[in-house]
Amino acid sequence: MSLPKIPAAADLNNENCSCGEECCGGTAGGTSADRRGSFVKAAPYMTGRISTPAGEIPVVSSRLGFRDRWGTFRTRWGIGRSRYAIAPGLYALGAPDAWSPVFVTANYKMSFDRLRAASSGLNAWLMVLDTRGINVWCAAGKGSFGTNEVGCRVEATGLKKIVSHRTLILPQLGAPGVSAPEVAKRTGFRVLFGPIRAADLKAFLDAGMNATPQMRRVRFSFKDRITLVPIEISGIVRNKYFLAGFLLWLVATVLGAREIRLMGLALAGAIFTGSVLTPALLPWIPGRMFAAKGGILGFIWAAVICALRGFPPAGTAGYAAAAAYLLVLPPLSAFLAMNFTGSSTFTSLSGVVAEMKTSIPLMLLSSGFGLAAAVASFLLKG
């Protein structure tokens, strides 16, 4: 889904940007004052403006209000996620001066909110890149949090007129997209990659802008993983096939069809296992591939379903039905677990591609045999 163009806030000298309209995120059109006006006045996180040699800069609060937290909650559930962005440009936090640090971030509002909240009590400049509303890590991989955009944004904001130092502090997760030597050559600003987490910024500054090994370490804790589960669930719930299946299960429940009720329970459990349980238990499940981890838990769940049906199964049809559950449920959990690779810091693009090439054919093969077993069970009953 393509994003609507976002008006630039505080791109005060965009008309002087030599890299052109496309480089500056398509913000040309109208005067700089026009682009500053209505958007800045309407933004609830703005507290005023500060005068600088390059013009007035919007001042933002480090306090997150109800609307900020509500926006985060909605976005976690996939509601309006593709539009959760702020205007790229330069913002002031506190009362910064010519020697205050310049933090660079993405215009995904959650990234911006995390940065300003973690910088409470600091006087700093926040330079927001146009990443099309994508977070720092993903935008660095896609190229929108990149060397070209950093260089353009320095020019577009008139940063050289505002600060006397020549240092930009970028989040470490933005490093894959940014060439520090190229930025220095193009703008005269050196790039320092700060800590992984915004919460460590104050300690980073107190240490003379030196990051400790702990600040460089990517952690993906239980809390981090569970935080990402809602977006996985929302994607499933919005799927038309899921909705159709849920309605079928609901009708069967009302009519009292025991086997179909059990099928609904089995599928719901497989979905929960792949999208919630696997991410939660990720480090403790054997194997490296996410699909394998999901498949293991899916097989355990399938065994539970078979036990609920009665063990040993009754007759040939019962064995065929048990085989269907054991062959269909693990691939479903495996597929949903593999989908979590896009949310995890444990994976790489090449690793995900290799996992998909190995896992998807096996999932399809297992599911095909499972559906055949289900058909056989139905025919044998008839």
SULZIMO-V62183 format. One record per pair of residues at least 12 apart in sequence whose ideal C-beta (glycine too) atoms are under 6 Angstrom apart, sorted by the first residue. I is the first residue (numbers start at 1). J is the second residue. Records with the same first field share a line. If there is no record, write none. Layout:
I->J, J
//
This chain:
1->82
3->132, 133
5->26
6->85, 87
7->35, 39, 87
8->27, 35, 87, 88, 89
9->39, 40, 58, 87, 89
10->57, 58, 89, 90
11->27, 89, 156, 157
12->32, 54, 55, 158
13->158
14->27, 32, 156
17->155, 156
19->152
23->152
24->152, 156
25->88, 130
39->87
40->58
44->67
45->60, 61
46->58, 60
47->59, 61
50->92
52->162
53->161
54->158, 161, 162
57->90, 92
58->91
59->92
60->91, 93, 116
62->116, 117, 119, 120
64->113, 117
68->113
72->110
76->230
77->230, 234
78->231, 234
84->109
85->107, 109, 133
86->107, 109, 112
88->107, 128, 129, 130
89->128, 157
90->127, 157
91->126
93->116, 119, 124, 126
94->123
95->123
96->123, 124, 125
98->163, 164
99->164, 165
100->123, 124, 125
101->124, 169
102->125, 127, 168
103->124, 126, 169
104->127, 168, 170
105->128
106->129, 131, 135, 136, 139, 145
107->128, 130, 131
108->133, 134, 135
111->135, 136
114->198
115->198
118->198, 199, 201
127->153
129->145, 149, 153
131->144, 145
132->144
136->171, 173, 174
137->173
140->174, 176, 177
143->177
145->174, 177
146->177
147->178, 179, 182, 183
150->178, 183
151->183, 186, 187
154->187
166->188, 189
167->190, 192
168->189, 191
169->192, 194
170->191, 193
171->194
172->193, 196
175->193
192->209
195->211, 215
196->218
200->215
218->345
220->345
225->279
228->343
229->276, 279
232->275
233->275
249->264
266->305
269->301
270->298, 301, 329, 332, 333
273->297, 298, 301, 333
274->294, 333, 336, 337
275->336
277->297
278->293, 294, 297, 337
279->340
289->355
290->337, 338, 340, 341
291->334, 338, 359
293->337
294->333, 334, 337
295->330, 334
297->333
298->329, 330, 333, 334
299->330
301->329
302->325, 326, 329
305->325
306->322, 325
316->380
317->377, 380, 381
320->373, 376, 377
321->377
323->373
324->370, 373, 374
327->366, 369, 370
328->367, 370
331->363, 366, 367
334->363
335->363
//
